[in-house]
């Protein structure tokens, strides 16, 4: 297993990324997840857990992108980055921030009819 190349984290914009999709990816994802968490009224502990999971996924994605670009020379298309930008926070919001349904009263109450 090789270590991370020294140029891996030096620049977030490649030659094929004219729009700067990779440079704004991480801030956009954090803001989008924060907006989803606030709108879902998830609570701060769940939201912080989702943000931590997002940070780990972003780091792994960046390392994978750098390794693929370093070994093959392929630059990811901006549509791939945009799909990842929206898909990961949405998936985290539905997996981590959703609440289980509350059952305040049981649907059916069993009461004995007579003496047992």
Backbone as CSV, one residue per row, in Angstrom:
resi,resn,N_x,N_y,N_z,CA_x,CA_y,CA_z,C_x,C_y,C_z
1,UNK,0.843,-1.169,0.000,0.000,0.000,0.000,0.894,1.240,0.000
2,UNK,0.619,2.155,-0.884,1.442,3.351,-0.977,0.830,4.482,-0.173
3,UNK,1.688,5.411,0.215,1.173,6.562,0.948,0.563,7.564,-0.028
4,UNK,-0.150,8.520,0.526,-0.806,9.534,-0.282,0.244,10.402,-0.967
5,UNK,0.108,10.656,-2.253,1.092,11.489,-2.938,1.105,12.903,-2.351
6,UNK,2.254,13.575,-2.371,2.325,14.904,-1.764,1.454,15.941,-2.458
7,UNK,1.132,15.736,-3.719,0.311,16.708,-4.433,-1.182,16.465,-4.239
8,UNK,-1.538,15.464,-3.436,-2.932,15.046,-3.318,-3.837,16.137,-2.765
9,UNK,-3.400,16.810,-1.747,-4.261,17.795,-1.122,-3.837,19.226,-1.425
10,UNK,-2.917,19.409,-2.361,-2.410,20.756,-2.628,-3.388,21.595,-3.436
11,UNK,-4.141,21.007,-4.312,-5.074,21.781,-5.126,-6.371,21.027,-5.303
12,UNK,-7.480,21.735,-5.222,-8.770,21.077,-5.373,-9.385,21.304,-6.740
13,UNK,-8.670,21.935,-7.615,-9.211,22.188,-8.944,-8.264,21.612,-9.981
14,UNK,-8.789,20.721,-10.794,-7.974,20.112,-11.834,-8.156,20.816,-13.157
15,UNK,-7.501,20.300,-14.169,-7.588,20.930,-15.491,-8.961,20.734,-16.116
16,UNK,-9.662,19.657,-15.773,-10.980,19.406,-16.347,-12.112,20.006,-15.544
17,UNK,-11.801,20.672,-14.446,-12.825,21.228,-13.564,-12.876,22.745,-13.741
18,UNK,-13.387,23.176,-14.890,-13.408,24.614,-15.199,-14.397,25.368,-14.324
19,UNK,-15.444,24.700,-13.850,-16.461,25.359,-13.046,-16.100,25.429,-11.573
20,UNK,-15.098,24.704,-11.156,-14.718,24.697,-9.750,-15.650,23.859,-8.889
21,UNK,-16.188,22.790,-9.453,-17.145,21.952,-8.729,-16.499,21.283,-7.521
22,UNK,-15.265,20.849,-7.646,-14.600,20.172,-6.541,-14.216,21.147,-5.433
23,UNK,-13.882,22.366,-5.790,-13.477,23.342,-4.779,-14.639,23.752,-3.885
24,UNK,-15.851,23.768,-4.394,-17.011,24.165,-3.593,-17.810,22.984,-3.074
25,UNK,-17.385,21.776,-3.389,-18.141,20.580,-3.033,-18.334,20.437,-1.533
26,UNK,-17.299,20.598,-0.773,-17.356,20.283,0.651,-18.187,21.293,1.433
27,UNK,-18.060,22.562,1.107,-18.878,23.573,1.774,-20.351,23.430,1.395
28,UNK,-20.604,23.119,0.125,-21.989,22.930,-0.309,-22.626,21.756,0.414
29,UNK,-21.906,20.624,0.503,-22.468,19.447,1.157,-22.754,19.704,2.627
30,UNK,-21.859,20.376,3.319,-22.075,20.668,4.738,-23.278,21.594,4.913
31,UNK,-23.386,22.618,4.081,-24.527,23.518,4.173,-25.840,22.842,3.828
32,UNK,-25.817,21.986,2.819,-27.026,21.272,2.415,-27.478,20.306,3.506
33,UNK,-26.535,19.579,4.099,-26.886,18.663,5.179,-27.397,19.426,6.400
34,UNK,-26.797,20.553,6.697,-27.262,21.375,7.809,-28.687,21.868,7.551
35,UNK,-28.967,22.297,6.333,-30.320,22.748,5.997,-31.328,21.602,6.090
36,UNK,-30.951,20.418,5.619,-31.846,19.265,5.736,-32.080,18.893,7.197
37,UNK,-31.025,18.931,7.995,-31.155,18.590,9.406,-32.030,19.569,10.172
38,UNK,-31.909,20.851,9.866,-32.735,21.851,10.537,-34.188,21.714,10.096
39,UNK,-34.415,21.464,8.821,-35.793,21.338,8.346,-36.453,20.055,8.829
40,UNK,-35.659,19.025,9.119,-36.217,17.775,9.623,-36.358,17.787,11.142
41,UNK,-35.917,18.826,11.789,-35.949,18.975,13.249,-35.368,17.719,13.893
42,UNK,-34.147,17.415,13.532,-33.532,16.154,13.934,-32.913,16.213,15.324
43,UNK,-32.554,17.367,15.803,-31.847,17.463,17.073,-30.352,17.523,16.827
44,UNK,-29.664,18.234,17.708,-28.229,18.462,17.507,-27.369,17.207,17.595
45,UNK,-27.642,16.264,18.490,-26.773,15.069,18.514,-26.807,14.283,17.201
46,UNK,-27.987,14.114,16.633,-28.085,13.397,15.361,-27.437,14.182,14.229
47,UNK,-27.631,15.492,14.245,-27.065,16.336,13.194,-25.544,16.344,13.253
48,UNK,-24.984,16.385,14.443,-23.521,16.342,14.571,-22.967,14.989,14.125
49,UNK,-23.693,13.921,14.414,-23.281,12.602,13.933,-23.313,12.510,12.417
50,UNK,-24.342,13.102,11.811,-24.435,13.103,10.356,-23.325,13.950,9.740
51,UNK,-22.998,15.073,10.367,-21.901,15.906,9.859,-20.557,15.199,9.992
52,UNK,-20.364,14.436,11.064,-19.125,13.667,11.215,-19.026,12.584,10.137
53,UNK,-20.139,11.909,9.870,-20.144,10.894,8.808,-19.886,11.538,7.445
54,UNK,-20.424,12.733,7.234,-20.184,13.459,5.988,-18.711,13.804,5.835
55,UNK,-18.083,14.252,6.909,-16.669,14.605,6.858,-15.810,13.394,6.491
56,UNK,-16.101,12.247,7.084,-15.339,11.028,6.782,-15.556,10.612,5.325
57,UNK,-16.802,10.675,4.851,-17.092,10.303,3.463,-16.419,11.258,2.480
58,UNK,-16.375,12.541,2.825,-15.713,13.510,1.953,-14.213,13.243,1.859
59,UNK,-13.599,12.921,2.984,-12.161,12.627,2.977,-11.867,11.383,2.145
60,UNK,-12.684,10.343,2.303,-12.488,9.124,1.514,-12.716,9.377,0.020
61,UNK,-13.706,10.192,-0.302,-13.983,10.527,-1.703,-12.821,11.294,-2.320
62,UNK,-12.268,12.236,-1.564,-11.148,13.019,-2.075,-9.912,12.144,-2.295
63,UNK,-9.647,11.253,-1.366,-8.499,10.352,-1.516,-8.705,9.435,-2.727
64,UNK,-9.929,8.933,-2.894,-10.204,8.064,-4.041,-10.057,8.831,-5.358
65,UNK,-10.550,10.063,-5.397,-10.412,10.865,-6.617,-8.957,11.120,-6.964
66,UNK,-8.167,11.444,-5.950,-6.752,11.742,-6.188,-6.020,10.496,-6.661
67,UNK,-6.304,9.367,-6.053,-5.636,8.133,-6.458,-6.015,7.730,-7.879
68,UNK,-7.291,7.852,-8.221,-7.722,7.507,-9.580,-7.078,8.447,-10.593
69,UNK,-7.061,9.738,-10.276,-6.448,10.701,-11.198,-4.946,10.489,-11.304
70,UNK,-4.300,10.108,-10.206,-2.862,9.894,-10.216,-2.481,8.645,-11.002
71,UNK,-3.270,7.592,-10.892,-2.925,6.323,-11.536,-3.376,6.258,-12.998
72,UNK,-4.539,6.850,-13.305,-5.068,6.716,-14.663,-5.033,8.018,-15.457
73,UNK,-4.945,9.127,-14.772,-4.980,10.411,-15.450,-6.384,10.870,-15.789
74,UNK,-7.397,10.113,-15.371,-8.786,10.467,-15.652,-9.268,11.516,-14.665
75,UNK,-9.912,12.530,-15.189,-10.482,13.583,-14.359,-11.990,13.360,-14.302
76,UNK,-12.599,13.365,-13.113,-14.037,13.105,-13.034,-14.840,14.227,-13.691
77,UNK,-15.920,13.850,-14.291,-16.799,14.816,-14.945,-17.516,15.632,-13.871
78,UNK,-17.869,16.862,-14.199,-18.542,17.737,-13.234,-19.901,17.174,-12.821
79,UNK,-20.563,16.415,-13.703,-21.852,15.822,-13.340,-21.701,14.775,-12.239
80,UNK,-20.594,14.035,-12.250,-20.337,13.081,-11.184,-20.168,13.805,-9.854
81,UNK,-19.441,14.899,-9.870,-19.243,15.665,-8.639,-20.550,16.265,-8.152
82,UNK,-21.376,16.746,-9.060,-22.653,17.337,-8.650,-23.612,16.270,-8.115
83,UNK,-23.599,15.090,-8.711,-24.438,14.007,-8.194,-23.988,13.590,-6.797
84,UNK,-22.685,13.525,-6.590,-22.156,13.208,-5.263,-22.480,14.330,-4.282
85,UNK,-22.458,15.567,-4.751,-22.716,16.714,-3.882,-24.134,16.694,-3.335
86,UNK,-25.090,16.262,-4.114,-26.475,16.234,-3.665,-26.824,14.880,-3.050
87,UNK,-26.300,13.811,-3.624,-26.680,12.465,-3.193,-26.204,12.092,-1.808
88,UNK,-24.976,12.424,-1.461,-24.458,12.032,-0.151,-25.182,12.716,1.004
89,UNK,-25.372,14.032,0.996,-26.121,14.635,2.102,-27.575,14.165,2.175
90,UNK,-28.198,13.942,1.025,-29.578,13.459,1.030,-29.650,12.056,1.626
91,UNK,-28.720,11.189,1.252,-28.703,9.831,1.806,-28.426,9.852,3.303
92,UNK,-27.491,10.682,3.741,-27.220,10.795,5.176,-28.423,11.330,5.933
93,UNK,-29.110,12.283,5.351,-30.283,12.847,6.013,-31.362,11.789,6.202
94,UNK,-31.589,10.974,5.201,-32.627,9.959,5.326,-32.202,8.792,6.191
95,UNK,-30.914,8.480,6.250,-30.459,7.357,7.077,-30.274,7.752,8.539
96,UNK,-29.655,8.889,8.788,-29.256,9.250,10.145,-30.274,10.149,10.822
97,UNK,-30.888,11.051,10.089,-31.720,12.065,10.716,-33.194,11.698,10.815
98,UNK,-33.626,10.681,10.112,-35.053,10.356,10.160,-35.418,9.799,11.529
99,UNK,-36.641,10.051,11.920,-37.120,9.584,13.219,-38.029,8.380,13.007
100,UNK,-37.990,7.439,13.940,-38.945,6.339,13.842,-40.353,6.868,14.166
101,UNK,-41.373,6.261,13.613,-42.726,6.756,13.881,-43.096,6.572,15.348
102,UNK,-43.766,7.566,15.890,-44.211,7.500,17.290,-45.577,6.840,17.353
103,UNK,-45.732,5.978,18.326,-47.025,5.361,18.585,-47.460,5.866,19.954
104,UNK,-48.415,6.804,19.944,-48.854,7.383,21.207,-49.922,6.520,21.867
105,UNK,-50.787,5.966,21.086,-51.800,5.057,21.639,-51.796,3.804,20.785
106,UNK,-51.932,2.665,21.410,-51.963,1.432,20.619,-53.221,1.392,19.745
107,UNK,-53.098,0.737,18.621,-54.228,0.650,17.703,-55.342,-0.244,18.244
108,UNK,-54.984,-1.249,19.007,-55.957,-2.198,19.507,-55.645,-2.481,20.967
109,UNK,-56.631,-2.349,21.820,-56.455,-2.641,23.232,-57.186,-3.930,23.551
110,UNK,-56.481,-4.897,24.089,-57.092,-6.179,24.447,-57.487,-6.139,25.904
111,UNK,-58.790,-6.339,26.139,-59.331,-6.342,27.503,-60.085,-7.646,27.671
112,UNK,-59.852,-8.365,28.771,-60.595,-9.606,28.970,-62.091,-9.323,29.139
113,UNK,-62.911,-10.208,28.583,-64.357,-10.022,28.601,-64.978,-10.420,29.941
114,UNK,-64.562,-11.482,30.458,-65.214,-11.966,31.672,-64.185,-12.626,32.581
115,UNK,-64.702,-13.365,33.550,-63.772,-14.047,34.474,-62.978,-15.123,33.755
116,UNK,-61.746,-15.226,34.142,-60.871,-16.166,33.477,-60.861,-17.503,34.117
